[in-house]
Amino acid sequence: MRRPVAALSRNHYFVIGLLLGLVLSCYIPQDIWELVQQEECPQEAAENLLIERFGQDFEPHLNLINKPLAAKKPVKNVIRPRYYSSELGIREKLFIGVMTSQEHINSFATAFNRTTAHLVNKIKFFIYADSVKTNYKLKNIVGFADTHENRRPFHVIKYIADNYLEEYDYFLLVPDNVYVDARKLNALLYHMSITFDLYMGGTRIGVDPPSNEGRPSNEGGEDLAGAAAAPVDGSSGASDRNYCSLEAGILLSSSVIRKMRNNLDRCVRIGITGDHSVNIGRCVKYASHVPGCQETFQGMRQYSYALNAPGRQRRDFSDLAKEQAFRNASTVYPVQTPEDFYRLHAYYSKHHLEMVQERGYALEQKSYRIANGSISNKILEIRWPLGVPPPSAPETRHDILIWQMLNETHSYLPNGNVEHAVAPLTRIEALDFAKVLEIAQQYAALKHPGLSYHSLHTAYRKFDATRGMDYQLHLNLQEGSGRRRRVLLKSFEVVKPLGRVEVVPSPYVTESTRIAILVPAFEHQVPDALEFVAQYERLCMQNQDNTFLLLIFLYRLDSPSKGEEDPFKGLKTLALDLSSKYKTDGSRIAWVSIRLPEQLSEPVSAEDWMLHGSMYGPRQLLSLVVADLALPKLGLESLVLLATPGMSFKADFLNRVRMNTIQGFQVYAPIGFQMYPCRWAQFCKECEACDVAQSSGYFDRHNHDVIAFYSRDYVQARKLLHPQGLPIIRSDLDIDQLLEPAPQSQSRPEGVESILDMFVAAQHSVHILRGVEPNLRFGLDVRNHLGRGGMLPEQLPELCGREQCIHLASRKQIGDAIIRYEDKSILHK
């Protein structure tokens, strides 16, 4: 009966609520705002108050003085270190501090430096000296004025802590008569954790108790010594045990050095003995609480080898090298003479080289065992020789690397040049091939003991820029003797892989250097020179490029140099007009006149030299005359670009000249693009603004007319060749000396015909950079000559070989023309 009652009471609530809602809906009026007291908006109240005070014409104004207010604590910019290693706390591995003396700087210390410095990160030599001399061969010397011997290691510790504590992980302190095998020591340190305190070296058990005579006084002392030395607890010999010996070297971690620096005053007071090993050991024990010298650490051990041990004093190093203890040692002491440093270094270097070769051979054999012929080499990438990249795959048929046939004296089709079927090997190439052939013979004798070398059948070589030089040698090997003699043909492959590629460091250069452009011109080249000056005005003078043009007029002996009959009058007038026009911009054009000797004053027509690759025709030595007589007008610090009147260039070419020509370091000889006379040959279309193409020209590597250098480098190279029969031209009267053959007492360098040849023959310290330059083009003189109605000679001029004459078309174009001419059916189509 309870459940119906509960349900009935819930229905009562619902009915009562519904009735109350209906009653209220009927009672509330339509405008409910009549029952609610309306209040005024705060914003309207504020506006009404302002109108009552200031009237209807009031206009508010914003007060922006000192607003917005600056933050009380300005935000500090985070300054990050320059290098990631500084921010991440990455440090170098090893610092070596050598305790030496002034008497041993040029002997023991120098030998130590030459055998160790190139294998460690940093090395310093510490001496006692009133004033450190500057005439020592070593430059990494630190001198201390305090002459108290017992304080010496603490001066070293203080210097290291103040200057190199945050840069290195480990510090090795040694005297100057210890040889350090840096390779082995570095390998040892890379297996240790730097998070622990390290005090490692050879152990010394027990020392004599210190006497009062060894106590230092405060006279002449520095702040490093602190208070006067006083007796300390535990200074007796019974407690001075298990310290590392400085005679063999003491290895300390950076954490131990830091703790020693924080307790340096105390270390000076307790380091009162005359033994540096004890003084350093006491300081380490007090500062870092390391119980004693650690002979082993984390499973690693530093071995030392004492040469003064019984039975070793008079033994030769070749006998000692057979001992395992000698080979395992990272420090050898005491070295008796500086020469012994180099002997020890030779033994240990040979030992490390043998170990590297053994590991390489073991790795190679392991790689072959892993493959075992069951897994494809494309997956394992196991190739011969191991570690050498495979031959590069050509992308197109034009990129195929060609095997070149050769023998011991000549090469066939050198550089793929069909114009020369056979060419003799250069001296370097002959020596290289002889060495390769010798190695192949040694391997053949090892591989085939019953055969002997008879002769070379054939040989091929191929250079791959990603791999190196590959040789294929086919050798005739002889078996037996007499009538039973038989010749067998065996093939061998030899690879000379590329070594480690290194970036050649070069000095810093900019594109703001002023270029002095030298343009020589003969009398028959005046029209081409006028075209060049107009081009120079358009590209350089109008754009205010930092250049200077120096015209060099080459007069014949009987030509007038003044008046209306002057062949260069038009050039002189144009140069004066342009210099006056651009005077405010600092651009000007000057000229130098050179009078040629009688033997070079024969009249020359434009057609005679038009097919020559050089503007000097058969007289390329005149380029040296031009440079010798023009450079005194410029100075030794000038950047010189020797140009030709028949070339065209762009502004980018001048910037490359500035970047690639470095004073005292590099000479730049660009390889320009020789354009075909398309309108005359009718094999192509003339287009100076088009990109280089095989159908429109070729890069003429035999043209050495254009070269950039600094005047000082040129003068130094000329002075080197002056005693060898290549005299320096100082005036017009000396030109005959350069053209005459050298006297019998002097041997003039062979093959010197241009400035580039002169730099090569001088063997100067500057590099010579050659590279193709698309923005440097030749052939304008030929095109302009034909455009003016001129003709080309029907035959090749004298002294113009195939390499020194320009090409009028490509071989493909000429071949097509011959086929079309001979095949009448094609001709009529």
Secondary structure in CASP SS format (residue, H / E / C, confidence):
PFRMAT SS
TARGET T0000
AUTHOR 0000-0000-0000
METHOD secondary structure of the structure
MODEL  1
M C 1.00
R H 1.00
R H 1.00
P H 1.00
V H 1.00
A H 1.00
A H 1.00
L H 1.00
S H 1.00
R H 1.00
N H 1.00
H H 1.00
Y H 1.00
F H 1.00
V H 1.00
I H 1.00
G H 1.00
L H 1.00
L H 1.00
L H 1.00
G H 1.00
L H 1.00
V H 1.00
L H 1.00
S H 1.00
C H 1.00
Y H 1.00
I C 1.00
P C 1.00
Q C 1.00
D C 1.00
I H 1.00
W H 1.00
E H 1.00
L C 1.00
V C 1.00
Q C 1.00
Q C 1.00
E C 1.00
E C 1.00
C C 1.00
P H 1.00
Q H 1.00
E H 1.00
A H 1.00
A H 1.00
E H 1.00
N H 1.00
L H 1.00
L H 1.00
I H 1.00
E H 1.00
R H 1.00
F H 1.00
G C 1.00
Q C 1.00
D C 1.00
F C 1.00
E C 1.00
P C 1.00
H C 1.00
L C 1.00
N C 1.00
L C 1.00
I C 1.00
N C 1.00
K C 1.00
P C 1.00
L C 1.00
A C 1.00
A C 1.00
K C 1.00
K C 1.00
P C 1.00
V C 1.00
K C 1.00
N C 1.00
V C 1.00
I C 1.00
R C 1.00
P C 1.00
R C 1.00
Y C 1.00
Y H 1.00
S H 1.00
S H 1.00
E H 1.00
L H 1.00
G C 1.00
I C 1.00
R C 1.00
E E 1.00
K E 1.00
L E 1.00
F E 1.00
I E 1.00
G E 1.00
V E 1.00
M E 1.00
T C 1.00
S C 1.00
Q H 1.00
E H 1.00
H H 1.00
I H 1.00
N H 1.00
S H 1.00
F H 1.00
A H 1.00
T H 1.00
A H 1.00
F H 1.00
N H 1.00
R H 1.00
T H 1.00
T H 1.00
A H 1.00
H H 1.00
L H 1.00
V C 1.00
N C 1.00
K E 1.00
I E 1.00
K E 1.00
F E 1.00
F E 1.00
I E 1.00
Y E 1.00
A C 1.00
D C 1.00
S C 1.00
V C 1.00
K C 1.00
T C 1.00
N C 1.00
Y C 1.00
K C 1.00
L C 1.00
K C 1.00
N C 1.00
I E 1.00
V E 1.00
G E 1.00
F E 1.00
A C 1.00
D C 1.00
T C 1.00
H C 1.00
E H 1.00
N H 1.00
R H 1.00
R H 1.00
P H 1.00
F H 1.00
H H 1.00
V H 1.00
I H 1.00
K H 1.00
Y H 1.00
I H 1.00
A H 1.00
D H 1.00
N H 1.00
Y C 1.00
L C 1.00
E C 1.00
E C 1.00
Y E 1.00
D E 1.00
Y E 1.00
F E 1.00
L E 1.00
L E 1.00
V E 1.00
P E 1.00
D C 1.00
N C 1.00
V C 1.00
Y E 1.00
V E 1.00
D C 1.00
A H 1.00
R H 1.00
K H 1.00
L H 1.00
N H 1.00
A H 1.00
L H 1.00
L H 1.00
Y C 1.00
H C 1.00
M C 1.00
S C 1.00
I C 1.00
T C 1.00
F C 1.00
D C 1.00
L C 1.00
Y E 1.00
M E 1.00
G E 1.00
G C 1.00
T E 1.00
R E 1.00
I C 1.00
G C 1.00
V C 1.00
D C 1.00
P C 1.00
P C 1.00
S C 1.00
N H 1.00
E H 1.00
G H 1.00
R C 1.00
P C 1.00
S C 1.00
N C 1.00
E C 1.00
G C 1.00
G C 1.00
E C 1.00
D H 1.00
L H 1.00
A H 1.00
G C 1.00
A C 1.00
A C 1.00
A C 1.00
A C 1.00
P C 1.00
V C 1.00
D C 1.00
G C 1.00
S C 1.00
S C 1.00
G C 1.00
A C 1.00
S C 1.00
D C 1.00
R C 1.00
N C 1.00
Y E 1.00
C E 1.00
S C 1.00
L C 1.00
E C 1.00
A C 1.00
G C 1.00
I E 1.00
L E 1.00
L E 1.00
S E 1.00
S H 1.00
S H 1.00
V H 1.00
I H 1.00
R H 1.00
K H 1.00
M H 1.00
R H 1.00
N H 1.00
N C 1.00
L H 1.00
D H 1.00
R H 1.00
C H 1.00
V H 1.00
R H 1.00
I H 1.00
G C 1.00
I C 1.00
T C 1.00
G C 1.00
D C 1.00
H H 1.00
S H 1.00
V H 1.00
N H 1.00
I H 1.00
G H 1.00
R H 1.00
C H 1.00
V H 1.00
K H 1.00
Y H 1.00
A H 1.00
S H 1.00
H C 1.00
V C 1.00
P C 1.00
G C 1.00
C C 1.00
Q E 1.00
E C 1.00
T E 1.00
F E 1.00
Q C 1.00
G C 1.00
M E 1.00
R E 1.00
Q C 1.00
Y C 1.00
S E 1.00
Y E 1.00
A E 1.00
L C 1.00
N C 1.00
A C 1.00
P C 1.00
G C 1.00
R C 1.00
Q C 1.00
R C 1.00
R C 1.00
D C 1.00
F H 1.00
S H 1.00
D H 1.00
L H 1.00
A C 1.00
K C 1.00
E C 1.00
Q H 1.00
A H 1.00
F H 1.00
R H 1.00
N H 1.00
A C 1.00
S C 1.00
T E 1.00
V E 1.00
Y E 1.00
P C 1.00
V C 1.00
Q C 1.00
T C 1.00
P H 1.00
E H 1.00
D H 1.00
F H 1.00
Y H 1.00
R H 1.00
L H 1.00
H H 1.00
A H 1.00
Y H 1.00
Y H 1.00
S H 1.00
K H 1.00
H H 1.00
H H 1.00
L H 1.00
E H 1.00
M H 1.00
V H 1.00
Q H 1.00
E H 1.00
R H 1.00
G H 1.00
Y H 1.00
A H 1.00
L H 1.00
E H 1.00
Q H 1.00
K H 1.00
S H 1.00
Y H 1.00
R H 1.00
I H 1.00
A H 1.00
N C 1.00
G C 1.00
S C 1.00
I C 1.00
S C 1.00
N H 1.00
K H 1.00
I H 1.00
L H 1.00
E C 1.00
I C 1.00
R C 1.00
W C 1.00
P C 1.00
L C 1.00
G C 1.00
V C 1.00
P C 1.00
P C 1.00
P C 1.00
S C 1.00
A C 1.00
P C 1.00
E C 1.00
T C 1.00
R H 1.00
H H 1.00
D H 1.00
I C 1.00
L C 1.00
I C 1.00
W C 1.00
Q E 1.00
M E 1.00
L E 1.00
N C 1.00
E C 1.00
T C 1.00
H E 1.00
S E 1.00
Y E 1.00
L C 1.00
P H 1.00
N H 1.00
G H 1.00
N C 1.00
V C 1.00
E C 1.00
H C 1.00
A C 1.00
V E 1.00
A E 1.00
P E 1.00
L C 1.00
T C 1.00
R H 1.00
I H 1.00
E H 1.00
A H 1.00
L H 1.00
D H 1.00
F H 1.00
A H 1.00
K H 1.00
V H 1.00
L H 1.00
E H 1.00
I H 1.00
A H 1.00
Q H 1.00
Q H 1.00
Y H 1.00
A H 1.00
A H 1.00
L H 1.00
K H 1.00
H C 1.00
P C 1.00
G C 1.00
L E 1.00
S E 1.00
Y E 1.00
H E 1.00
S E 1.00
L E 1.00
H E 1.00
T E 1.00
A E 1.00
Y E 1.00
R E 1.00
K E 1.00
F E 1.00
D E 1.00
A C 1.00
T C 1.00
R C 1.00
G E 1.00
M E 1.00
D E 1.00
Y E 1.00
Q E 1.00
L E 1.00
H E 1.00
L E 1.00
N E 1.00
L E 1.00
Q E 1.00
E E 1.00
G C 1.00
S C 1.00
G H 1.00
R H 1.00
R H 1.00
R C 1.00
R E 1.00
V E 1.00
L E 1.00
L E 1.00
K E 1.00
S E 1.00
F E 1.00
E E 1.00
V E 1.00
V E 1.00
K E 1.00
P E 1.00
L C 1.00
G C 1.00
R C 1.00
V C 1.00
E C 1.00
V C 1.00
V C 1.00
P C 1.00
S C 1.00
P C 1.00
Y C 1.00
V C 1.00
T C 1.00
E C 1.00
S C 1.00
T C 1.00
R C 1.00
I E 1.00
A E 1.00
I E 1.00
L E 1.00
V E 1.00
P E 1.00
A E 1.00
F C 1.00
E H 1.00
H H 1.00
Q H 1.00
V H 1.00
P H 1.00
D H 1.00
A H 1.00
L H 1.00
E H 1.00
F H 1.00
V H 1.00
A H 1.00
Q H 1.00
Y H 1.00
E H 1.00
R H 1.00
L H 1.00
C H 1.00
M H 1.00
Q C 1.00
N C 1.00
Q C 1.00
D C 1.00
N C 1.00
T E 1.00
F E 1.00
L E 1.00
L E 1.00
L E 1.00
I E 1.00
F E 1.00
L E 1.00
Y E 1.00
R C 1.00
L C 1.00
D C 1.00
S C 1.00
P C 1.00
S C 1.00
K C 1.00
G C 1.00
E C 1.00
E C 1.00
D C 1.00
P C 1.00
F C 1.00
K H 1.00
G H 1.00
L H 1.00
K H 1.00
T H 1.00
L H 1.00
A H 1.00
L H 1.00
D H 1.00
L H 1.00
S H 1.00
S H 1.00
K H 1.00
Y C 1.00
K C 1.00
T C 1.00
D C 1.00
G C 1.00
S C 1.00
R C 1.00
I E 1.00
A E 1.00
W E 1.00
V E 1.00
S E 1.00
I E 1.00
R E 1.00
L C 1.00
P C 1.00
E H 1.00
Q H 1.00
L H 1.00
S C 1.00
E C 1.00
P C 1.00
V C 1.00
S C 1.00
A C 1.00
E C 1.00
D C 1.00
W C 1.00
M C 1.00
L C 1.00
H E 1.00
G C 1.00
S C 1.00
M C 1.00
Y C 1.00
G C 1.00
P C 1.00
R C 1.00
Q C 1.00
L C 1.00
L H 1.00
S H 1.00
L H 1.00
V H 1.00
V H 1.00
A H 1.00
D H 1.00
L H 1.00
A H 1.00
L H 1.00
P H 1.00
K H 1.00
L C 1.00
G C 1.00
L C 1.00
E C 1.00
S C 1.00
L E 1.00
V E 1.00
L E 1.00
L E 1.00
A C 1.00
T C 1.00
P C 1.00
G C 1.00
M E 1.00
S E 1.00
F E 1.00
K C 1.00
A H 1.00
D H 1.00
F H 1.00
L H 1.00
N H 1.00
R H 1.00
V H 1.00
R H 1.00
M H 1.00
N H 1.00
T C 1.00
I E 1.00
Q C 1.00
G C 1.00
F C 1.00
Q E 1.00
V E 1.00
Y E 1.00
A E 1.00
P E 1.00
I E 1.00
G E 1.00
F E 1.00
Q E 1.00
M E 1.00
Y C 1.00
P C 1.00
C H 1.00
R H 1.00
W H 1.00
A H 1.00
Q C 1.00
F C 1.00
C C 1.00
K C 1.00
E C 1.00
C C 1.00
E C 1.00
A C 1.00
C C 1.00
D C 1.00
V C 1.00
A C 1.00
Q C 1.00
S C 1.00
S C 1.00
G E 1.00
Y E 1.00
F E 1.00
D C 1.00
R C 1.00
H C 1.00
N C 1.00
H C 1.00
D C 1.00
V C 1.00
I E 1.00
A E 1.00
F E 1.00
Y E 1.00
S H 1.00
R H 1.00
D H 1.00
Y H 1.00
V H 1.00
Q H 1.00
A H 1.00
R H 1.00
K H 1.00
L H 1.00
L H 1.00
H H 1.00
P H 1.00
Q H 1.00
G C 1.00
L C 1.00
P C 1.00
I C 1.00
I C 1.00
R C 1.00
S C 1.00
D H 1.00
L H 1.00
D H 1.00
I H 1.00
D H 1.00
Q H 1.00
L H 1.00
L H 1.00
E C 1.00
P C 1.00
A C 1.00
P C 1.00
Q C 1.00
S C 1.00
Q C 1.00
S C 1.00
R C 1.00
P C 1.00
E C 1.00
G C 1.00
V C 1.00
E C 1.00
S C 1.00
I H 1.00
L H 1.00
D H 1.00
M H 1.00
F H 1.00
V H 1.00
A H 1.00
A H 1.00
Q C 1.00
H C 1.00
S C 1.00
V C 1.00
H E 1.00
I E 1.00
L E 1.00
R E 1.00
G E 1.00
V E 1.00
E E 1.00
P E 1.00
N E 1.00
L E 1.00
R E 1.00
F E 1.00
G C 1.00
L H 1.00
D H 1.00
V H 1.00
R H 1.00
N H 1.00
H H 1.00
L H 1.00
G H 1.00
R C 1.00
G C 1.00
G C 1.00
M C 1.00
L C 1.00
P C 1.00
E C 1.00
Q C 1.00
L C 1.00
P C 1.00
E C 1.00
L C 1.00
C C 1.00
G C 1.00
R C 1.00
E C 1.00
Q C 1.00
C E 1.00
I C 1.00
H C 1.00
L C 1.00
A C 1.00
S C 1.00
R H 1.00
K H 1.00
Q H 1.00
I H 1.00
G H 1.00
D H 1.00
A H 1.00
I H 1.00
I H 1.00
R H 1.00
Y H 1.00
E H 1.00
D C 1.00
K H 1.00
S H 1.00
I H 1.00
L H 1.00
H H 1.00
K C 1.00
END
